[in-house]
């Protein structure tokens, strides 16, 4: 058991993956954390980078599967060559499941650390409501690459939401309507399809990275702020390795009142 639980147990789920067994305990508890005061942020998830936020942090897309692909392909071939249900087949299959588990664990670790960092750094976090987004996109072909990513985004948001709740952080999901098309500087609609990576407003001259513009809009809608000239933040890249080492070897800031500039400093180191 890596984490104690509290509250009233509502259910226990036992699953197996490879040679590992997992017990998931579902408990219910009243949460009455006082809401925090402090900085707020808008986060936009994307395909080129994992996320871009309204403070200019660009989070690199993890490629854990790509790194393990050769090994997974090799193990798949090995399973295919063996006689089904034989001893060697089971052994090879076990190895394959382990390789898949490894990728899943890496991905979850990344999402856990990233969500923890945001909750530690900001008192209010605004994201798009993915349910509305997908509902609207229903019927349109989203592509495999997109659907693989959307699973990670959904998980990231659910980690953010549950961490935010126990930390007293406000977690706001906004209507994704026009967050990409709106000019975050003047509020005009600037139509652009997916291939256009830069937002260039013909009305006010504002030029910004497409995802950064969206993140500022998400932040603005979430905080119910009116349109006013954007104070642009320089974009700073945060690598997957930086996210993964965010907690390790570094004491966790003591919850509320932690340094709001923490996340941004990581980008510059
Ligand atoms: Zn504009």
Boltz pocket constraint, residues with backbone or C-beta under 6 A from the ligand:
constraints:
  - pocket:
      binder: B
      contacts: [[A, 183], [A, 184], [A, 185], [A, 186], [A, 187], [A, 188], [A, 201], [A, 202], [A, 203], [A, 204], [A, 205], [A, 206]]
      max_distance: 6.0
